[in-house]
Amino acid sequence: MSVDATQPTDDSFVSTWPALIRAIATLANTNESAITGEYMPTVSAANVSATISTFNQVYTVNSASAVTLTLRETVAADVGTFLEIHKLGIGNLTITAGGSDTIADGGAGTSIANTTAAEAKAANVILRCVAAGQWMIHAIYGTWA
């Protein structure tokens, strides 16, 4: 009999499987990002400003009213940071660059917005700081203008 070295030779992995399933189920029912494990701040019905302590996190915006997420002005140390924003509610969501920062190829203080109520639970955007004062749209889904 030959044994493939890539396969376990005993059933030890079986005992860890239920624990793994429970961990995944727990993560799915919390406000944590499955990618980073970071806490996901939830913005319900209020405007919010993203600060350095909230960069590299996921925002879930769940509001029937209009919400504005304002990014703080970035510096060289912010290069490489990201914000992932998910729109869950039917309210308009506007994301505004702080100070003289830009989003994509827009001008200073650029905004992008999703005003499509039918895209609740469907619109999202990932912004990445690529230079001091400049946010790049890394990924986008839904109708944004």
Secondary structure, DSSP 8 states (H G I E B T S, - for coil): ----TTS-SSSHHHHHHHHHHHHHHHHHTTTB-TTT--B--EE-SS-EEE-GGGTTEEEEE--SS-EEEEE----GGGTT-EEEEEE-SSS-EEEE--TT-EETT--TT-EEEE--GGGTTTEEEEEEEEETTEEEEEEEES---
